[in-house]
Amino acid sequence: MNFFSNLLNNSGILENSNIADEYERLLLQDEQIEVGFKLNEDTFIFTNMRMVLVDLKKGDDIGIEYLSLPYSRISNFCVQTKKSFNSKATLKIWLNGQNEPQLEKEFSKSVDVYEVQKILAGHVLR
């Protein structure tokens, strides 16, 4: 599934074995990793059950947040960009019953946000 073309700025597709080694404690026994990628300091993991965002918090309260978004709870999502398909873009994800997005992440050319939304659509639209 190597559809992330440019691996720049500490971003790009991750090997499933590396994801499993590092985040095994987060996964259920029958949960399978499908794809993962690193976007600057954040890690996105798509499994057969949910999307997990590993978000490094910077500043005085340095820590890590593990945000689990079950596909069944995602109501809608969008890709927002200023110009063409090749420019920077923002992925927004809403959960059921929320007026504001639960998640907003900016993507650059290093990770193809349109391929990410295809993965998300494949799970959410089932």
C-alpha positions as CSV (number, residue, x, y, z in Angstrom):
1,M,0.0,0.0,0.0
2,N,2.8,2.4,-0.7
3,F,0.8,5.3,-2.1
4,F,2.6,8.0,0.0
5,S,5.1,9.3,-2.6
6,N,7.4,11.8,-0.9
7,L,8.9,10.9,2.5
8,L,10.1,14.3,3.6
9,N,10.2,16.2,6.9
10,N,10.0,13.1,9.1
11,S,6.7,12.2,7.4
12,G,5.5,9.2,5.3
13,I,4.2,5.7,5.4
14,L,5.3,3.4,8.2
15,E,6.1,-0.3,8.2
16,N,3.2,-2.3,9.8
17,S,5.7,-4.4,11.8
18,N,7.2,-1.2,13.3
19,I,3.7,0.1,14.2
20,A,2.8,-3.2,15.8
21,D,6.0,-3.3,17.9
22,E,5.6,0.3,19.2
23,Y,1.8,0.4,19.7
24,E,0.8,-3.2,20.4
25,R,-0.5,-2.3,23.8
26,L,-3.2,-0.1,22.2
27,L,-4.6,-2.9,20.0
28,L,-7.3,-5.4,20.7
29,Q,-6.5,-9.1,20.3
30,D,-8.3,-9.4,16.9
31,E,-7.5,-5.9,15.7
32,Q,-5.3,-5.7,12.6
33,I,-3.1,-2.8,11.4
34,E,-3.9,-1.9,7.8
35,V,-1.7,1.2,7.3
36,G,0.0,3.8,9.3
37,F,1.9,7.0,8.6
38,K,3.8,9.7,10.3
39,L,2.9,13.3,9.8
40,N,5.5,15.5,11.4
41,E,5.2,14.6,15.1
42,D,1.9,12.8,14.8
43,T,1.3,9.1,13.9
44,F,-2.0,8.0,12.2
45,I,-2.8,4.3,12.5
46,F,-5.7,2.7,10.5
47,T,-6.8,-0.7,11.7
48,N,-9.7,-2.9,10.7
49,M,-11.8,-1.3,13.6
50,R,-10.7,2.3,14.1
51,M,-8.3,5.1,13.4
52,V,-5.8,5.9,16.2
53,L,-4.0,9.3,16.3
54,V,-0.9,9.4,18.4
55,D,-0.4,13.1,19.1
56,L,2.8,14.4,20.8
57,K,2.0,17.3,23.0
58,K,4.7,19.9,23.2
59,G,5.3,22.7,25.7
60,D,5.4,22.6,29.5
61,D,3.0,19.6,29.6
62,I,5.0,17.3,27.4
63,G,3.1,14.1,26.8
64,I,1.3,11.9,24.4
65,E,-2.4,11.7,23.6
66,Y,-3.8,8.5,22.0
67,L,-7.1,9.4,20.3
68,S,-9.2,6.5,19.2
69,L,-11.8,7.2,16.5
70,P,-14.0,4.2,15.8
71,Y,-15.1,4.3,12.2
72,S,-18.8,3.8,13.3
73,R,-18.6,7.1,15.2
74,I,-17.2,9.2,12.4
75,S,-20.1,11.1,10.8
76,N,-18.3,13.1,8.1
77,F,-14.9,14.3,7.1
78,C,-13.5,16.7,4.5
79,V,-10.3,17.7,2.8
80,Q,-9.9,21.5,2.6
81,T,-7.2,23.1,0.4
82,K,-6.5,26.5,-1.0
83,K,-5.4,25.7,-4.5
84,S,-4.7,22.5,-6.4
85,F,-4.5,18.8,-5.5
86,N,-0.8,19.3,-4.9
87,S,-0.9,22.0,-2.3
88,K,-1.1,21.9,1.5
89,A,-4.5,20.6,2.8
90,T,-6.3,20.1,6.0
91,L,-8.2,16.9,7.0
92,K,-11.2,17.5,9.3
93,I,-13.1,14.7,11.0
94,W,-16.5,15.0,12.8
95,L,-17.9,12.5,15.2
96,N,-21.7,11.8,15.5
97,G,-23.5,14.6,17.3
98,Q,-20.7,17.1,17.1
99,N,-21.0,20.5,15.4
100,E,-17.2,21.1,15.3
101,P,-14.6,18.8,14.0
102,Q,-13.0,16.4,16.6
103,L,-9.8,16.4,14.6
104,E,-8.1,18.9,12.3
105,K,-4.6,18.1,10.9
106,E,-2.7,19.9,8.2
107,F,-1.0,17.8,5.5
108,S,1.8,18.8,3.2
109,K,3.1,17.1,0.1
110,S,5.0,14.6,2.2
111,V,1.7,12.6,2.9
112,D,-1.0,12.4,0.3
113,V,-4.1,13.5,2.1
114,Y,-6.3,12.3,-0.8
115,E,-5.1,8.8,-0.3
116,V,-5.7,9.1,3.4
117,Q,-9.3,10.2,2.8
118,K,-9.8,7.2,0.5
119,I,-8.8,4.9,3.4
120,L,-11.2,6.8,5.7
121,A,-14.0,6.7,3.2
122,G,-13.5,2.9,2.7
123,H,-14.2,2.4,6.4
124,V,-16.8,5.1,7.1
125,L,-19.0,4.6,4.1
126,R,-19.4,0.8,4.6
